[in-house]
Amino acid sequence: MNNHNSSQMKLKVVIHKAEGGGFWAEVPAIAGCMTQGDSFEELLSNIYEAVEGCLSVKEEL
């Protein structure tokens, strides 16, 4: 997990088992924000990166 000095945000994440193995997740509050991982641990790490990426794109618009 990344530690930031800014305020923390809570978001609902919906996690699914992928058909070919592994997992994928979506963040319903952020349109198009999805990620995947071969393991649950990788998925959790990828979720943080995906949310940061999606929110940084929104700020630029």
Backbone as CSV, one residue per row, in Angstrom:
resi,resn,N_x,N_y,N_z,CA_x,CA_y,CA_z,C_x,C_y,C_z
1,MET,0.828,-1.192,0.000,0.000,0.000,0.000,0.860,1.239,0.000
2,ASN,0.371,2.235,-0.671,1.076,3.511,-0.684,0.541,4.379,0.438
3,ASN,1.434,5.024,1.163,1.023,5.950,2.208,1.105,7.362,1.661
4,HIS,0.020,8.075,1.756,-0.035,9.440,1.264,-0.354,10.356,2.430
5,ASN,0.123,11.578,2.359,-0.157,12.560,3.397,-1.525,13.194,3.223
6,SER,-2.170,12.973,2.096,-3.482,13.547,1.849,-4.556,12.734,2.572
7,SER,-5.767,13.270,2.564,-6.863,12.573,3.231,-7.167,11.255,2.522
8,GLN,-7.709,10.316,3.270,-8.000,9.006,2.704,-9.433,8.954,2.188
9,MET,-9.636,8.152,1.163,-10.932,8.001,0.538,-11.330,6.529,0.624
10,LYS,-12.589,6.272,0.921,-13.085,4.895,0.925,-13.919,4.677,-0.324
11,LEU,-13.594,3.601,-1.035,-14.320,3.263,-2.256,-14.728,1.801,-2.216
12,LYS,-15.901,1.511,-2.741,-16.346,0.134,-2.862,-15.663,-0.499,-4.066
13,VAL,-15.093,-1.686,-3.859,-14.448,-2.440,-4.926,-15.178,-3.773,-5.049
14,VAL,-15.591,-4.125,-6.265,-16.267,-5.394,-6.516,-15.253,-6.335,-7.167
15,ILE,-15.019,-7.476,-6.510,-14.013,-8.432,-6.965,-14.699,-9.659,-7.554
16,HIS,-14.182,-10.099,-8.706,-14.732,-11.258,-9.407,-13.619,-12.267,-9.668
17,LYS,-13.974,-13.553,-9.705,-13.021,-14.568,-10.163,-13.027,-14.555,-11.680
18,ALA,-11.844,-14.530,-12.279,-11.738,-14.529,-13.737,-11.918,-15.949,-14.263
19,GLU,-12.511,-16.077,-15.430,-12.762,-17.406,-16.007,-11.475,-18.181,-16.253
20,GLY,-10.426,-17.494,-16.689,-9.160,-18.157,-16.996,-8.228,-18.289,-15.799
21,GLY,-8.710,-17.965,-14.615,-7.891,-17.980,-13.418,-7.567,-16.561,-12.983
22,GLY,-7.265,-16.395,-11.737,-6.988,-15.070,-11.198,-8.267,-14.332,-10.866
23,PHE,-8.152,-13.023,-10.778,-9.274,-12.180,-10.366,-9.286,-10.907,-11.188
24,TRP,-10.447,-10.267,-11.227,-10.552,-8.926,-11.769,-11.462,-8.135,-10.856
25,ALA,-11.286,-6.822,-10.858,-12.060,-5.977,-9.955,-12.472,-4.694,-10.655
26,GLU,-13.561,-4.134,-10.175,-14.052,-2.864,-10.696,-14.412,-1.948,-9.537
27,VAL,-14.313,-0.651,-9.776,-14.672,0.361,-8.789,-15.888,1.093,-9.349
28,PRO,-17.091,0.722,-8.908,-18.312,1.279,-9.499,-18.406,2.802,-9.447
29,ALA,-17.820,3.433,-8.453,-17.909,4.891,-8.315,-17.066,5.634,-9.345
30,ILE,-16.135,4.925,-10.006,-15.258,5.556,-11.000,-15.461,4.819,-12.322
31,ALA,-16.181,5.444,-13.235,-16.503,4.807,-14.514,-15.245,4.318,-15.228
32,GLY,-15.268,3.053,-15.631,-14.168,2.477,-16.382,-12.958,2.065,-15.560
33,CYS,-13.028,2.184,-14.248,-11.888,1.838,-13.394,-11.939,0.349,-13.065
34,MET,-11.052,-0.413,-13.733,-10.988,-1.866,-13.555,-9.536,-2.303,-13.563
35,THR,-9.281,-3.479,-12.995,-7.945,-4.055,-13.015,-8.050,-5.554,-12.836
36,GLN,-6.916,-6.246,-12.940,-6.904,-7.693,-12.768,-5.607,-8.109,-12.101
37,GLY,-5.580,-9.357,-11.646,-4.363,-9.910,-11.059,-4.409,-11.421,-11.075
38,ASP,-3.245,-12.043,-11.186,-3.169,-13.506,-11.185,-3.457,-14.085,-9.808
39,SER,-3.149,-13.317,-8.751,-3.434,-13.740,-7.379,-4.235,-12.634,-6.693
40,PHE,-4.831,-12.969,-5.563,-5.599,-11.971,-4.820,-4.683,-10.840,-4.350
41,GLU,-3.469,-11.195,-3.921,-2.514,-10.194,-3.448,-2.129,-9.232,-4.574
42,GLU,-1.897,-9.773,-5.777,-1.560,-8.925,-6.920,-2.733,-8.018,-7.265
43,LEU,-3.936,-8.548,-7.196,-5.133,-7.760,-7.473,-5.227,-6.575,-6.519
44,LEU,-4.999,-6.818,-5.229,-5.085,-5.730,-4.254,-4.084,-4.623,-4.572
45,SER,-2.881,-5.005,-4.915,-1.869,-4.017,-5.283,-2.299,-3.239,-6.528
46,ASN,-2.823,-3.955,-7.501,-3.245,-3.325,-8.757,-4.437,-2.393,-8.572
47,ILE,-5.307,-2.677,-7.593,-6.468,-1.819,-7.351,-6.012,-0.413,-6.973
48,TYR,-5.015,-0.326,-6.087,-4.525,0.995,-5.675,-3.981,1.766,-6.873
49,GLU,-3.214,1.098,-7.716,-2.657,1.744,-8.905,-3.761,2.184,-9.868
50,ALA,-4.762,1.329,-10.050,-5.855,1.649,-10.972,-6.639,2.868,-10.491
51,VAL,-6.956,2.916,-9.206,-7.711,4.058,-8.668,-6.894,5.337,-8.812
52,GLU,-5.616,5.291,-8.456,-4.771,6.481,-8.594,-4.722,6.937,-10.060
53,GLY,-4.585,5.982,-10.970,-4.545,6.319,-12.383,-5.840,6.925,-12.879
54,CYS,-6.942,6.317,-12.511,-8.248,6.829,-12.945,-8.528,8.223,-12.381
55,LEU,-8.183,8.435,-11.129,-8.440,9.740,-10.515,-7.505,10.813,-11.079
56,SER,-6.282,10.463,-11.402,-5.361,11.463,-11.966,-5.824,11.881,-13.363
57,VAL,-6.399,10.960,-14.129,-6.937,11.302,-15.448,-8.110,12.247,-15.296
58,LYS,-8.982,11.983,-14.303,-10.149,12.843,-14.074,-9.714,14.266,-13.714
59,GLU,-8.625,14.410,-12.920,-8.145,15.728,-12.528,-7.659,16.528,-13.737
60,GLU,-7.081,15.858,-14.718,-6.538,16.531,-15.893,-7.623,17.043,-16.823
61,LEU,-8.836,16.466,-16.758,-9.915,16.857,-17.668,-10.488,18.198,-17.352
